[in-house]
Amino acid sequence: MSTAPLPPAGALRRIAFLLERAREPSYRVNAFRTAAAVVAGLDDAELDRRVRTKSLTELKGIGDKTAAVVVEAHRGEVPAYLRGLEESHAELAPLADDAAALRAALKGDLHAHSDWSDGGSPIREMAEAALSIGHEYLALTDHSPRLTVANGLTPQRLEQQLDVVAALNAELAPFRILTGIECDINVDGTLDQVDELLGRLDVVVASVHSDLRAASAAMTERMLAAVENPHTDVLGHCTGRLVIGRRQRNGSQKPRPESQFDADAVFRACVEHGTAVEINSRPERLDPPRRLLTLAVELGCDFAIDTDAHAPGQLDWQDNGCTRAVECGVPAERVINTMSAADLLARTHG
């Protein structure tokens, strides 16, 4: 139960977290996440004015229910809606102290998308949302060109994006948008972008998005080649599984099984080559599975707890990854996004 009041945006995020864990419909979760992002963007004077004049609902993204939460939290109360959720879902309410401590230690997120590929929001909105939840940096990792269904970035578009990020960083400093890409691992294990551009980026997340049902030996060789590539910083959602299926055009919604590969060999290569294993926090992925995450810990891997966010509110999903990390014994000192931006860049550019 909440024993201390939360700021309005924090109360809204808390409600979204509980609704998500209770597997409530995504539209309901997203309503509170969206409202949290809107409220986080208001300065104290504007929030005071909106509460005093009862004009919160004039803001796009805030309805009667979310406005009521804001008003009660602004008065220093635990909102009734939050109190009711915590009473009815008591087993879901707390982030365990050690998971909360790990979440607080994270200084950024190394896997996020914008509307330059298949995300739903501009780069600035993603950056400002990350700043609003206390992050010091956000890696912008839009898709590489092979993933045409996700509007992957050609070399020319990626170069244009680098210029946009440089301009935004000049405005948003000391917050920093890290340049990056989620790069497809081609069937032959090469990375789906030109080497010169990969060498200029701050963070390269390498992920398999195709031929996911390949034989174990072929998938293992493919992943080993990518992990050994000096440009690769993070191995993204390594099994490619979906524990909650994505709805297809014909209405079907089936989970996706894990890709098969020699996890022992791949994780040992990650240790040898300094490639972090991603703990993907998306609720439909939660990748790697606990047994593989435990194996990666035992073998000495480093990790990146990422959201794979495609919208601002999804940046809160790091709670999922932190809980799984603690359950599987991931030491905080082996999570690379607990590093400062300077230390992280020394690692990725070293």
Phi, psi and omega in degrees: 000148177284116180260347179231146180294152175249153171296159186307312180296322178295321178296319178296318179295323179296317178298315179299320179300314181292319178298319180295316181293332177276003179059040173287161181304145185298328181296327179288316177300312184294331178299319181283325177296317180297314179299322179298318179295322179296312183294322180297336180276356180269138173282170187300319183294317181292322178295316177303315182295317181296320178292315183296322183266003179054043183246018180301321184289354173285345179277133178298127179103356179238122178250188183300316185291315180289327177297320179298321177297317181298314182298313181294317179295323179296331177280359181086017180257160168278116184304142182302322181297317179293317180300317179296319178297317182291332176286319184277338180233052186302326182289345181261346195295307189277139159281124180307150185305318183289325176292321178296322178295319177295317178301318180293335181280343182288131182257355180183187184226132187254016180207103180208151185239152177239184179284006171286336171238249185252014173283170185255000186225153177297161181302316181302315181297320177296317180295315181294326176294319178297318178298321184292337179260013172094008178284152177264341180203162176216126176276124178270110188234065176292164189288159178272168194298330184299329182276073184295329180297338179254017178056047182302152187277121169293164176306321181294315180292323178296319177298321177297319180296323179301321178293319179297316180296320179300318179294318179295321179297327177295327180279321191266355182308141013276353173301147183226131168272118177277132177288142183191188179199146163263106190262126175299138170271111180295165183302328180273004177090354176285164180262142189275057174192156184290143185303319183301318179288320178301323180291342179271346186276153178281322185221127174243115174261120181256126185223149173269127178236358185222161180051044185292342180263017179299157177300151185304316183297317181293318180294322179298313180297320179298313182290322179298318180298319180291317180298325182281346180295127183297344179279341186282124178257326185222134172270111186278148177014078198295329181267345181069010185288159168233114178280340173237115185295149175274138183292129180266171182299330180275006177091352181287156183209082184252139173298160178248128180289166180290145166292150181259129178201165179279093185296324180300315181293317182293316181291324176297323177294323176300318178296313184297322187256005177069030178264123180283145174270126180285135165260098186279122189267359178301133184298335179273352178253298184043060189242133007280161173300160186303320183295323179283325176296319177297319177298316180299322176297312182298327182276351174097020180293154163268164187222158170232120179269106189238159179262337188056039186292138174244007178203155185304316183297336182288349177296342177286349184294353178301337175306318180301312182294323179294319178299314180294322179299315180293318179302329184257009173078029179286120178288138182302326182289351177256013175258112192289338178271018161272353180283155169294163178301319182297315180292321179297316181292328175297326178287310187286334179260359184287000000 
